[in-house]
Amino acid sequence: MHWQRTVWLLAMACMFSGASYTMLTPFLPLYLLEIGVTTEEVHWWTGFIFSITFFVAAVMAPYWGRRADRSGKRRMVLRAGFSLAAVYFLGAFVRNPWELLAVRLLQGFANGFVPASLAIVASASPPERLGSNLGFMQTALLLGGIAGPLAGGALSHVFGMRMSFVVAAAVIFIGTVAVAAWVKEPPQASASRQGSVLDDFREAWNNKTLMRMLFLMFGVQVVTLVLQPLLALFVAELQGDLEGVALTAGIVCSVAGIAGAVAAPLWGRVGQKKGFALILQIAFLGAAVWNALQFFAVDIVQFSLLQALFGFFVVGVFPAINTIAVQSSNENFRGRLFGLTTTANQLGCMTGPLLGGFISASWGIRPVFLLTASLLLFLALLSRNGKICRQH
């Protein structure tokens, strides 16, 4: 088995997955306005529409993780990819916010493409390349995150949001077909132990390093998703109107994605040499500083620059968390491991939009930056404290 080919193909598929997701997500508040939500209600609807997907995904992730260990991780990639293509396509035909809510609920049920892909990469990678390969996968996701908002913004500007859903469905469908055609899953070292989902949580609870990584994953996703649903609205606030806001917001997202894509492999290589616990501390501290400064942004240029600097640092957190989590667990626990990290991830993604919607509706969008900077400082202190710094 050529692990390099597997990593490259899955990286390409994850890039397509990232592009299809970000082609839609930053613009959902604008879509809500298009299908009848009032400006007074859009903050609340945005938080709800975002959070329902992540809640369902969090509930389903441990189950999909166990299925991946039992039935094969590649099968889970195909299941998620083809299901998401169908769900995205349905999104093009919704007529009101309740129908969009149903589509987002189905999206959460279908989730699992990226975690299963990461589990295959973790199993296929030589130990000395694990951190670098997970960093490379993060880069691929970010490259998709660059192309997605640009394509989604342009499509929305020219054709309207509905066309973005159709194109997003086609993109992830193509990526999934590539996995079906060319990716082979490496054999497991031993058969997976049978048991219940509660057994998996019990095993994770007894692993102090893994529990800390799960909490850090939850925290960083709260921070990331507090602002993401509000990005287009904040761009509109900075430029003073809604004219061309989808395209402008897409460019801002892509600038941050470019910075992250440049940084991700660097974080992976440095972490492999210096230790990923150190990377966690540096990434959290840098992200906190640049996130706080966004409170003072007065125009699109300043905001874009600060988003890029924030993206450069925060992207270092993900390969570090994933690598430390993998190193702390057995190989035949990999599918369930990435199921648990996905649960933490999705719970953070669920909490973030609700928190951001509440704060922005009550006090405006700018205070969100100060709150998230404070959370990042807390996570930096948590990553500095405990055994992970001595072990890794």
N, C-alpha and C positions, 0 to 999 in steps of 0.2 A: 504493500500500500504506500503510495506516494503522499505523505502528509502535506507537502507543499501544495499539491494540486487541490486537495480537499480544502485547505485554508483559503486559497485564492478564490475558489468557486463559491464557498460559503460567504466570503467577504463581499464578493460581487452581489450575491443574493441579498445579503443584509443591507448593502448599499441601495438596492432596489426597494427593499422593505422600508428603509429610512426615508427614501425619496417619496414613496407613496403616502407614508404617514404625514410627513411635513408638507406635502402638497396641499393637505386639507386642514390640519389642526390649527395653524396660526390664524386661519381665516374664518373659523366657525362663528365667532361673534358677528362678523359681517354677514354670514349666511343666515344667522338668526334674525338679524334686522330685515334681510331680504324676504324671509318667509313669515313675517308678521309680528315679531317681538318688538315691543316699544323700546325706546332709548332708556326709559326709566327702569325697565325690567331686564335689560340685556345683561347686566352684571350678574344678577342672580341666575338667570338661565344659562349663562356661560359656565358658571361654576358647576351647576347641576349637570349640564350636558357633558362636560369634561369628566366629572367625577364618577358618573354611573358606569362608564366604560372601565375605569380603573378598579372600581369596587368589584365588578363581576370578574375581571381578570385576576384580581387578588384571590378571590374565592376559588377560582378554577385552577390556579397555577400549581398548587400541590398535587392535585389530581393528574394534571397533564404531565408533571414531573415524574410521578410514579409510572404512568403509562409509557413515558419515554424510556425509563429503565427496564420495563418489562417487554414492551413491544418494539422498541427501537426509536432512537432519537430522530433518525431520518424520516421515519413515518410521521412523527409529530410535526416536523418542518413542513411536510407536504400537506398534512391536515390543516395546519394553520394558514399556510399560504393560499391554498385554493379557497378556503372559507373566507379569508379576508378579501380576496378579489371579488367574491360574490357580494359581500356586505358593502364594500365601497361602491359597487355598481348600483346597489339599491339606494344608496344615499343621494344619487342624482335625481331621484323621483319623489323625494319627500315634499309635502305641501304645507306642513305646519311643524311647530317645535316638538309636538308629541310624537310625530312620526320620526323625526330626527333622533329623538330620545330612544326610540325602539331600535333604530339602526345602530346607535352607539352602544346599546346594551348587547346586541348581537356581536358587535366588534369586540367587546370585552370577552365574550364567550369563546370567540375564535382565536384569541390571542395566544402567543407562544412561539412564534416564528424565530425571533432572535434568541431567546433562552435555549431552545433546542439546538440551534446552530452553534451557540457558544459551548454547549455541552459536548458536541461532536468535536469541535476544535480542541477543547481541553483534553479529551480522550486521545486525539490523534497526535497532539504536539509532544515532542521530546521535552523532558523536564527543563532543560536549559533554555528552551525557546517558549515556554508557557507564557511568561509575562509579555514578551515581545509580540507573540501571536494574538493575545487578547487585546493588546494595545493596537495592533493592526486592524483587528475587527472593529474596535472603537473608531478608528480612522475611517473605515468603510462606511459605518453608520453616519458619521459626520459628513462625509462626502455626499451621501444621500440627503443629509440634512441641509447641505448647501444647494443642491440641485432642486430639491423639492419646493422650498419656498419661492425660489425664482420662477420655476415652472408654474406653481400654483398661483402666484401673484400675477404673472403674465396672462395665464388662462382666464383667471377671474376678471382681470382688467378688460380683456378683449371679448371673451365669450360668456362670462358669468361663472359663478361657483359650480354650477351643475356639471360643466365640462371637466372641471378638476377631478370630480369623483370618478368619472368614466376613465380618464387617463390614469388616475391612481390605481384603479382596478386592473388596467392593462399592464401597468409597470410591475406590480407584485405578482401577477400571473406569469409574466415572462421569467422573473427571478425564480419562481417555484418550479417552472418547467425545467430550467437549467439544473436545479438540484435533483429533480427526478431523473434527468438524463445522465448526469455525470458524477454525482457525489455518491460514494460508497462509505458506509459507516464502519469504523474499525471494530474488530471483535472485542467484547468485554473480557477483562482479566478473569472474572469469575461470575457466576450467576448472582443476580440481585436477590437479596434477602426479602422474603415475603413478609407482609405485615400491614399495618394500617397507617393512614395519614397521621394519626396521633403518635404512632411510633416514630415517624419521621420528625415531628415536632419535639418529641422527647429526646431523640438523638441530637438534634440541633441545640436544645436547651442545655444539654450536658457538655456542649462544645463552646467554651467561653469565647474563644476567638471568633468562631462563626457567628455567635449571637451579637458580638460587637459589630461585625461587618454588616449583619442584617439591619441593625439599628442605624448605622452610618448610611447604608443604602436608602433606607426610609427617609432619613433626614435630608440628604442631598436632593432627593426627588421632590420632597415638599418644597424646597427652595426653588428648584427648577420650574416646577409647575405652578407655583404661586403667580408668577409673572406671565408665563407663556400664553394663557388665554387672554390676558389683558394687553398683550404687546401691540396688536393692531389698534386698540382703543387709545393706548398711550401715544402711539405714532400720530394718530388723528389729533390728539390734544396738543402735541408739539407743533404740528403744522397748521393747526387752527381750523381744519375742515376735513371732510371725508373724501375729497377729490383725490383719486389715485392712491388711496391709502393701502389697498391690498398689494399693489406693486411695491410701494415704499416699504411696507412691513416685510415683504418677501426679501427685499434687498438687505434690510437690517438683520433678519434671521440668517441670511446667507453669509454676511460678513462675520458674524459670531461663529458660524459653522466652519468657515475657512480657517479662522484662528485655531479652533479646536482640532481641525484635521491636521494642521501643521504640528500642533503640540502633542497629539495623542501618541505617535510613535516615539517621540522624544521622551515622554514620561515613561513609556514602557521600557525603553532601553536603559534609562537612568535608574529606574526602579529595579531592574534586573541586576544592576551592579551595586547600587547603594542601599537597596532595601525599600520595599513598598510602604512601610510604615512612615518613613521620612517623606516620601512622595505625598502621602495623605495629608500630613501636617502642612507642607508647603502649599499644596493645591487648595486646601480649605482656607488658609490665611490669605493667599493671593486673591481668591474668589471673593472673600469677605470684603477686602479693601475696595476692589473695583466695583462690586455690587453696591456698596454704600455710596460711592461717588455718583452713581446714576441718579440719586435723589436730586442732584444739583444740575442735571442736564437741562439746557435751555433750547437746544435745537437738534435736528436729526443727525447732524455730523457728530456732535459731541456724544449723543446717545449711541450711535453706531460704533464709535471708537471705544467707549466704555464697555459696550456689549462684547466687542472683540476681545478686549483684555480679560473680561470675566470668563468668556468662553475658553480662552487659552489656559486658564488655571483650573476651572471646574472640571474640564475634561480629564484631567489627570486622576481624578478620584475614582473613576469607574474601573479602569484596568487594575488599579491598586486593590480595590475592594474585591474584585472577582479573583485576582491572583491569590490573595491571602486566604480567601474563602476556599478556593480549590486546594491550596496547600494544606489546609487544616482538615481535609476530609478524605475518605477512601474513594478509589476510582469507581467502584460500583454504586456509589452514592451520588454520582455526578448529575444524573437527570433530576433526581429529587433535590439536590443542592441548588441547581439553577431554577427549579420550581419554587423553592423557598426564597431565593434572592428575588425572583420575580414577584412573589407575594409582597415582600418588603417594598420593592420598587413600586408596585401598583398601588399599595396602600398610601405611600407617599404621594404618588400622582393623584390619588383620589382626594387626599387631605389638602394638597396645595391649592387647587382651583377653588375649593370651598372657602378656605382661609383668605385667598386673594379676593374672591368675590365679596366676602363680608367686609374686609378692610376697605376695598376700593369703593364699595357702595356707601360706606359710613363716613370715610375720611378722605377719599380720593386715592389715586394710584400711587403717588409719590411715597407715602409712608410705607408701602410694601417693600421698597428697597431697604429701608432702615431695619425693618423686621427681619428680612432674609439675611442681611449682613450679620445681625446679631446671632441668628441661628447657625450661620457658617462658622462664626467664632466659637460657639459652643461645641460644634462638631470637631473643630480643630483641637480643642482642649481634650475632648473625649478620645480622639485618635492618638493623642500624645500619652494618655494615661493607660497603663495596663500592660499585659503580657505581650501584645502584638509588637510593641516597639522593641522588646528584648529578643523575641523569637525570630522576627523577620527583618 
